[in-house]
Amino acid sequence: MIKDLIIKSTKSESIYHKAIKQLIFKSATEKNNPIREKSLEKYFDNRRADVYFKLKSGDEIVAEVQNSKITVKEIRQRTEDYNKKNIFVLWILHGMGSCVASSKLPKDIKDTKISTIENFLHRIYFGRVYYINLDFTDSKTTFSAPFALHFSPSWKKKNRKMFHSHYDKYFIRNINYTKIPSWNLLTVNYNGFKLARFYDKNIKSILKKEIFKFVLNELTNSQEHYKYKIIRKLVLNRFSCKYGRYLTLDSFSDLIKEKKLDLEEKYILKIKKEIH
């Protein structure tokens, strides 16, 4: 989905923030969302929500667009302030804005910088961060569809610490892209926060299903004597290029723990020692 709008910036609001805000306001209500009320820039005491929705269920949602730099403390405080009013929060970042440590695109990539707020949102949203990108030329703004990214640790252990650059802090992570199927919104309680999200699937659950299906297909009746090392090698050869070695082995370990793969539990500890 691509939208073309004519948008003008103001002194108090960047072209990017204003454009993404209006895209969310327009698209979420056009795409069959069960929305009863909607508003741009709705005030809640000292907070001004970028976009406000009230669902037919009665749940209230504010969408907060972030383009400029912001601290984790401010993200947390804004979320908590809305939550105290029983309002769910949807955070969407501009993938090319100064709030991110490196430009974010809807694709898989290894060893990429993420900002502290990207890391924080990934944790509270159970493994996803939402982005929208736009291209601005001659007063014409072209939008990408919203997309979700999942972060996992680099296989290089030297890259798993927090890095410092001038006044900025950042992490290095592998990134996997997940498609968002529609603009429909879901309200959830995650990690002590009331959050709104799209109906995208968690990347780890996707990978686990793919590994499970792959192993079942590989292990025919004549191959039941396969040992752990052989299965592990097959799984890594099949999935580590796309998902990274860390996430692949971590998901493989989960399947053993959940007894979905017929392998001894002693291998769980073996994998954990390898990836940590």
C-alpha positions as CSV (number, residue, x, y, z in Angstrom):
1,M,0.0,0.0,0.0
2,I,1.4,3.4,-1.0
3,K,-0.3,6.7,-0.2
4,D,0.5,10.1,-1.8
5,L,-0.4,13.2,0.2
6,I,0.5,16.9,0.0
7,I,1.7,18.0,3.5
8,K,3.3,21.1,4.8
9,S,5.5,21.3,7.8
10,T,5.3,24.0,10.5
11,K,7.8,25.4,13.0
12,S,6.5,23.2,15.8
13,E,6.0,20.0,13.8
14,S,8.2,18.3,11.1
15,I,6.9,17.2,7.8
16,Y,7.6,13.6,8.7
17,H,5.7,13.7,12.0
18,K,2.7,15.5,10.5
19,A,2.5,13.2,7.5
20,I,2.8,9.9,9.3
21,K,0.2,11.1,11.9
22,Q,-2.3,11.9,9.1
23,L,-1.6,8.6,7.3
24,I,-2.5,6.7,10.5
25,F,-5.6,8.8,11.1
26,K,-6.9,8.2,7.6
27,S,-5.8,4.7,6.8
28,A,-6.8,3.1,10.1
29,T,-10.4,4.3,9.7
30,E,-10.6,3.4,6.0
31,K,-9.4,-0.2,6.4
32,N,-12.4,-1.7,8.1
33,N,-11.2,-1.1,11.7
34,P,-14.0,-1.3,14.3
35,I,-13.5,2.3,15.2
36,R,-16.4,4.3,16.7
37,E,-14.6,7.7,17.3
38,K,-11.5,9.3,15.9
39,S,-9.6,12.5,16.5
40,L,-6.3,14.2,15.6
41,E,-4.4,15.8,18.5
42,K,-6.7,15.0,21.3
43,Y,-5.7,16.4,24.7
44,F,-5.6,14.4,28.0
45,D,-4.6,16.8,30.7
46,N,-0.9,17.7,30.0
47,R,-0.7,15.1,27.1
48,R,-1.6,15.7,23.5
49,A,-2.1,12.4,21.6
50,D,-1.1,12.5,17.9
51,V,-4.1,10.3,17.0
52,Y,-7.0,9.0,19.1
53,F,-9.3,6.1,18.4
54,K,-12.2,4.7,20.3
55,L,-13.1,1.2,19.3
56,K,-16.6,-0.3,19.2
57,S,-15.5,-2.5,22.1
58,G,-15.1,0.7,24.2
59,D,-11.3,0.5,24.3
60,E,-9.5,3.8,23.7
61,I,-6.2,4.0,21.8
62,V,-3.7,6.7,21.2
63,A,-1.1,6.4,18.5
64,E,2.1,8.2,19.2
65,V,4.4,9.0,16.2
66,Q,8.1,9.5,16.9
67,N,10.5,11.1,14.4
68,S,12.9,13.1,16.6
69,K,15.2,11.9,19.4
70,I,13.5,11.0,22.6
71,T,14.6,9.2,25.8
72,V,13.4,5.9,27.2
73,K,12.3,7.8,30.3
74,E,9.9,10.0,28.2
75,I,8.6,7.0,26.2
76,R,7.8,5.2,29.5
77,Q,6.3,8.3,31.1
78,R,4.0,9.0,28.2
79,T,2.8,5.4,28.1
80,E,2.2,5.3,31.8
81,D,0.3,8.6,31.8
82,Y,-2.1,7.3,29.2
83,N,-2.3,3.9,30.9
84,K,-3.5,5.5,34.1
85,K,-6.5,6.7,32.1
86,N,-7.0,3.2,30.9
87,I,-5.9,4.2,27.4
88,F,-3.8,1.8,25.2
89,V,-0.8,3.2,23.4
90,L,0.5,2.4,19.9
91,W,4.0,3.6,19.2
92,I,5.1,4.0,15.6
93,L,8.6,5.2,14.7
94,H,9.7,6.9,11.5
95,G,12.3,4.4,10.2
96,M,14.4,7.2,8.7
97,G,14.1,9.6,11.6
98,S,16.6,10.7,14.2
99,C,14.9,8.5,16.8
100,V,16.5,5.4,15.3
101,A,20.2,4.6,15.4
102,S,20.3,3.5,11.8
103,S,17.7,3.7,9.0
104,K,15.1,0.9,9.2
105,L,13.7,-0.8,6.1
106,P,11.2,-3.7,5.7
107,K,13.9,-6.3,5.2
108,D,16.2,-8.8,7.1
109,I,19.7,-7.5,7.9
110,K,22.5,-8.6,10.2
111,D,24.5,-6.6,12.8
112,T,22.6,-3.2,12.6
113,K,22.5,-0.4,15.1
114,I,19.3,0.1,17.1
115,S,18.7,3.0,19.5
116,T,17.8,2.7,23.2
117,I,14.2,3.5,22.5
118,E,14.0,0.9,19.8
119,N,15.4,-1.6,22.3
120,F,12.9,-0.6,24.9
121,L,9.9,-0.8,22.6
122,H,11.0,-4.2,21.4
123,R,11.0,-5.5,25.0
124,I,7.6,-4.1,26.0
125,Y,6.0,-5.1,22.7
126,F,7.1,-8.8,23.1
127,G,9.5,-8.8,20.2
128,R,8.4,-6.2,17.7
129,V,8.8,-2.5,16.8
130,Y,6.6,-0.7,14.4
131,Y,7.8,1.7,11.7
132,I,6.5,3.8,8.8
133,N,8.9,5.3,6.2
134,L,8.2,8.1,3.8
135,D,10.0,9.9,0.9
136,F,9.5,13.6,0.6
137,T,10.3,15.4,-2.7
138,D,8.8,18.6,-4.1
139,S,6.1,18.8,-1.4
140,K,4.9,15.2,-2.3
141,T,5.1,12.6,0.4
142,T,5.1,8.9,-0.5
143,F,4.5,6.5,2.4
144,S,5.5,2.9,3.0
145,A,3.0,0.5,4.6
146,P,3.6,0.1,8.3
147,F,6.0,-2.8,9.0
148,A,7.3,-4.6,12.1
149,L,10.9,-5.5,12.9
150,H,12.2,-8.1,15.4
151,F,15.6,-7.8,17.0
152,S,17.9,-10.7,18.1
153,P,21.4,-10.7,19.5
154,S,24.4,-10.8,17.1
155,W,26.2,-14.1,16.9
156,K,29.4,-12.0,17.5
157,K,29.5,-11.8,21.3
158,K,31.6,-8.6,21.2
159,N,28.5,-6.9,19.6
160,R,26.1,-7.7,22.5
161,K,27.1,-4.8,24.7
162,M,25.8,-1.3,24.8
163,F,27.9,1.0,22.6
164,H,28.5,4.8,23.0
165,S,29.0,7.3,20.3
166,H,29.4,11.0,21.4
167,Y,26.2,11.6,23.3
168,D,24.3,8.6,21.9
169,K,24.0,5.0,23.1
170,Y,23.0,2.1,20.9
171,F,23.0,-1.6,20.5
172,I,23.9,-3.9,17.6
173,R,21.2,-6.5,16.6
174,N,20.2,-8.8,13.9
175,I,16.9,-7.6,12.3
176,N,14.0,-9.6,10.8
177,Y,11.1,-8.1,9.0
178,T,7.5,-9.1,9.6
179,K,4.6,-8.1,7.3
180,I,1.6,-6.3,8.9
181,P,-1.5,-7.8,7.3
182,S,-3.9,-4.9,7.8
183,W,-4.5,-1.6,9.7
184,N,-6.7,-3.4,12.2
185,L,-5.7,-2.8,15.8
186,L,-5.6,-5.1,18.8
187,T,-5.4,-4.0,22.5
188,V,-3.1,-6.0,24.8
189,N,-1.5,-6.0,28.3
190,Y,2.2,-6.6,27.9
191,N,4.9,-6.3,30.5
192,G,2.7,-4.1,32.8
193,F,1.7,-1.8,30.0
194,K,-1.5,-1.3,28.1
195,L,-0.5,-1.3,24.5
196,A,-2.1,-1.3,21.1
197,R,-0.6,-3.3,18.2
198,F,-1.3,-4.6,14.8
199,Y,-2.2,-8.2,14.0
200,D,1.4,-9.2,12.9
201,K,2.8,-12.5,14.0
202,N,5.8,-12.7,16.4
203,I,8.9,-13.7,14.3
204,K,10.0,-16.3,16.8
205,S,6.6,-18.1,16.6
206,I,6.9,-18.0,12.8
207,L,10.4,-19.5,12.9
208,K,9.5,-22.2,15.4
209,K,6.7,-23.4,13.1
210,E,9.0,-23.4,10.1
211,I,11.7,-25.4,12.0
212,F,9.1,-27.9,13.3
213,K,7.7,-28.5,9.8
214,F,11.1,-28.7,8.3
215,V,12.4,-31.3,10.8
216,L,9.3,-33.4,10.4
217,N,9.8,-33.5,6.6
218,E,13.4,-34.3,7.0
219,L,13.0,-37.1,9.5
220,T,11.2,-39.8,7.6
221,N,10.7,-43.3,9.1
222,S,14.0,-44.4,7.6
223,Q,15.8,-41.5,9.3
224,E,14.7,-41.8,12.8
225,H,18.2,-42.7,13.9
226,Y,19.3,-39.1,13.2
227,K,21.2,-37.7,16.1
228,Y,21.1,-34.2,17.6
229,K,24.2,-33.0,15.8
230,I,22.8,-33.9,12.4
231,I,19.4,-32.3,13.0
232,R,21.1,-29.2,14.4
233,K,23.3,-28.9,11.3
234,L,20.3,-29.3,9.0
235,V,18.3,-26.6,10.9
236,L,21.2,-24.2,10.8
237,N,21.9,-24.7,7.1
238,R,18.2,-24.1,6.4
239,F,17.4,-21.1,8.6
240,S,20.5,-19.2,9.9
241,C,21.1,-17.2,6.7
242,K,17.6,-15.5,7.0
243,Y,17.1,-15.5,10.8
244,G,20.6,-15.5,12.2
245,R,22.4,-18.2,14.1
246,Y,21.3,-17.0,17.5
247,L,17.6,-16.8,16.9
248,T,17.6,-20.1,15.0
249,L,19.3,-22.0,17.8
250,D,17.2,-20.3,20.5
251,S,14.0,-21.3,18.6
252,F,15.3,-24.9,18.1
253,S,16.0,-25.1,21.9
254,D,12.4,-23.9,22.6
255,L,11.0,-26.7,20.5
256,I,13.0,-29.3,22.4
257,K,11.8,-27.8,25.7
258,E,8.2,-27.8,24.5
259,K,8.7,-31.5,23.6
260,K,7.7,-30.8,20.0
261,L,11.0,-32.4,18.8
262,D,11.9,-35.9,19.9
263,L,15.3,-34.9,21.4
264,E,16.6,-35.2,25.0
265,E,16.3,-32.1,27.2
266,K,20.0,-32.2,27.9
267,Y,20.5,-30.5,24.6
268,I,18.7,-27.4,25.8
269,L,21.5,-26.6,28.2
270,K,24.0,-27.3,25.5
271,I,22.4,-24.8,23.1
272,K,22.0,-22.2,25.9
273,K,25.8,-22.4,26.7
274,E,26.6,-22.1,23.0
275,I,24.5,-18.9,22.3
276,H,25.1,-17.1,25.6
